[in-house]
Amino acid sequence: MEAGRLSTPGEVPEARSPMLAKTVRFLEHVGAIAILTKQTLLALFRRPLEIDATIYQIEALGVRSLGIVAVTSIFIGMVMCMQFAYGLQRFGGVEYIPRVIVLSFLRELGPTLTSVIVGGRIGSGMAAEVGAMNVTEQVEAIRALGGDPAKKLVLPRVVASVLVMPLLGMWANVLGTLGALLVCTFEFGISPRLFMTSSLEVVYLRDLFAGLAKTPVFGFIIAIVGCHFGLGTTGGTQGVGQSTTRTVVVISISILIADFCLTRLFIAFGAM
């Protein structure tokens, strides 16, 4: 540190303690996300309601994600079916293939993989869009006109993401099951009727709800992290690119951590 220069709060000499510097930056991000979450929740109860912006975000985040969810879910279901089939054939348990696949898809793979894949798409889009507005000083213009960026920019994206993720998760469950059914029918001679009958013997509504109950939390994480990195973007177009990259990484890791915590919580309360 130069002589006569005062250090600012949170400033850490990275050359001396890089691990401490990374820890401080991590805690700063956590604190900023917590503050943004508080501002967004408070903005939820202030009028006017951002209905038009929310509807636009639902279309942008949900409807435009149907294609990628469909493709990934169908092929994940097909690959799962082939892997489980070749494994269970060794033990003479081919009849258990539908049960294992459908149960795994409803509880974990459908909601979680969908959130990770869709989260990378829509989270990076949020970071890029909000980041571009930030570097071009549009966010500052909103503040100068007396508006609240948390209400104008963050709230519609958070509400839309929380609403569309359960629907996308259900869409993934249906198409993933369909992909597994097709492989079972044409590759292993399991009729569609036997596939569905065998699945319904062990699958209950609580298995479906336990998986879908995680998706609003995943949706909130996607939106709040994407907007956080977007609002913190600096450095022009290069900064926008860095923000989108960080957003994808943080969203993917956060969803997997949240998935573990929620699964453990549901098991503790007997919901799974």
N, C-alpha and C positions, 0 to 999 in steps of 0.2 A: 504493500500500500504506500502511496506517495506521501511524503511528509506534508503535514498541514491539511491533508484531505480527510474529511470525516467520512466514516463508513455509514452507509444507509442500512436500515433494518432489513434483515434477511440476506445481506451481502456476505458471502463466504469466500475466502481466498481459495479458489479451486486448485491452484498449483500445490498448496500445502495439504489440503484434505478433500480430494475429489469425491470420496464417499459421503462426507458430510454435506458437500455442496449439492449432490444429487438428492440426499435425504431432505434437505431444506426445500429444494425445488418441488419435490414430490408433495411435501406438506403444504406448500403454497398453492399448488394446484388443487389439493383436496379442500383447502380452506376457500379458495375461489369458487369451486363447484358448490360447496355448501352455501355460500352467500348467494350465488346465482339461483340455487334451488329455493332458498327462502324468498328471494325477490319474486320468483316465478309463482310460487304458491300464494303470496300476498296479492299479486296482480290478478290471480284467478277470480278474486271477489270484487274487483274494481270494474266499474263500467267505463266505457262501453265494451261489450263483449266482442271479441275479434272473431265473429262467426264466419264471415267471408274468407278471411285469411286461413282459418282452421279448415274449412271445407276444401280450399285450394291445396293445403298441405296434405289432407287425407287423400286427395286424388294423386298428388305428386309422389307421396310416400307409399301409399297402399296399392292403388290401381296399377301403377307403373312397375310395381315389384311382383305382380302376379306371374309374369313370364319366367323370371329367374327362379322364383320359388317352385314353380311347376317343374321346370327342367331338373333342378337339383334334387327335389323330393322324389321324383319318379326314378331317377337313376340311383339315388341312395337306397331306395327300397329294393331295386333290382339287385344291386351289389350285395346288400345285406342278405337277401334271400339266397344268393349263390354261395356266399361264404358260410352261412349257417347250415345250408343244405349239405355241402361237402363235409362239414365238420360233424354233423349229426348222423350222416350216413354211416360213419365208422362205428357208431354205437347202436345202429338200428333205430334211430329216433326220428325218422323223416316226418312222422305224423305230428311232431312237436314244432316243426318249422313255423307254421302260421302263428302259433301261440307266442313263441319267442319274439318273432319279428314285430307283430302288431303291438305287443305289450311294450317292447323297447321303444318303438316309434312313438307311441302315445305318451309315454312317461318322460322320455328324454330327447331322443334324436329329432323328432319333428319340431318341437318348440325351440330347442337349444340351437341346433344347426341352422334352422331358419333365421333365428335372431342373429347369429354370428354372420351369416352370409348377407342377409338383408341389412344388418347393422353396418357392415362395411360399406355398403352401397349408399344408404341414405344418410349415415353419419358423416361420411366424407363429403357428400353433397351439401349437407348443412354447413359443415366447416368451410367449404369453398365459397358457398353463397354468402354466408354471414361475414366470412373473412374478407371477401372482395368488397363488401359494403363498408367494412371497417377501415381498410386501407385507402378507400376512396372518400373517407370522412362522411359517409352517409349516416353512420351511427351517431357521430357527433352532431350532425344536422338534426337528427331526431331529438337528441337531448336539448339542443339549442331552441327548438320549437316547443319545448315543454313536454315532450313525449318520454315514455319509458321504454328503452330497448328491450327490457325483460318482458314487457307486455306486448309490444309490437312485433318482436322478432322471435323471442324464445317461447312464449306461452303457446302460440298456435302450433308450433312444431312439437312441443311436448305433448299437448293434448292429442294431436293427430297421431303421433307415434304410439301413445298409450292405447288409443282406440283401434288402430289397424293391426297391431302385432298379434292380438288374439285371433283375429280373422285370418291372418296369414298363417298362423300356427295351425289352425283348423284345416285350412287349404292344404298345407303340407302333410298333415296326417292322412287326409283322404287320398292324395295323389301318391304318397309313399306306400300306403297300403295297396293301392291299385298296381303300382309297379311290382311289388312283391307278389301279388296275385297272378300277374301275367307270367312271371318267371316260373312260379310254382305250377301253373297250368301247362305251359309249353315245354318246360325243361324236366319236370319231375313228376308229371302225371297226376297232380293234385287238382281235383276239380274245383271251380270257384265256390260251389255250394259247400264242399267239404272244408275249404279254406275258411270261409266265413263261419261255419258251424263250429269248427275247432277253435277259432279265435274267440268267439263270443262265450265259449265255455269258461274262459279264464279272465277275460277283460271285463271290468266293471266301469261304471260311470266315474267313480272316484279316480280311476287311472287316467281318464281323459281330462278331468278337471284339475288333477294334480299337475299335469303338464301345462295346460293352458293358463293356470293361475300364475305361472312364472312370467308369461309373456308381457303383461303390463309393466312389470318391473324392468324387464329387458328393454321395453320400448322407452321407458323413462330414462334409463341409462344411456341409450343411444342418442336421444335428443339432447339431454343436458350436457353430455360430453361433447357432442358435435358443436353445439352452440357455444360452449365454454372456449373451445379452441378457436372457433371462428371469431369471437369477440376479442380474443387475445392475440389475433394475428397482426403482425407488423412486418415491414420490409418489402412491401409490394408483392409482385407475383411470386417471387421466390418464397416469401413468407407464407403465402396461401398454400403453395405446394407442401411446405413443411408441416403446416397445420393439418392438412388432409391426411398425410402419412401418419402423424402422431395420433390422429383421431381413430383411424382404423385399428392401430395397434392397441390403444387404450380400451376401445370398445370391446374388442375381441377378448382381451384378458379380463376385463371387468365382468363381462357376461358369464364367462366360465367360473369366475370366483363367486358371483352371485348365484349361479346355478348350484354350486356345491352348498352354499349357505342355505338357500331355500329348500333344497332337498333334505338337508339335515334337519331343518326346522319342521318340515312336513312330517318327516319320520318321527320326530320327537313328539309331535301332537297327534300322531296316528292318522294323518291325512293320506298316507301312501301305504 
